């Protein structure tokens, strides 16, 4: 992101994810010094495969579409 001023980052995390540490991505974002205005982090009430729950998949899809169209 420091080399490419147009790069952006979307992070989606399942709060019931037993594989990935919940909050680890947010912790790394705070400590990497990435431009916060170009990062977006979302938490979903789901596990590791957030898209397997239809309601969460719809929300994730909407969030991704909004991110990509900005």
Secondary structure as UniProt FT lines:
FT   TURN            5..6
FT   STRAND          9..14
FT   TURN            15..16
FT   TURN            22..23
FT   HELIX           24..32
FT   HELIX           36..38
FT   STRAND          39..44
FT   HELIX           50..52
FT   HELIX           54..68
//
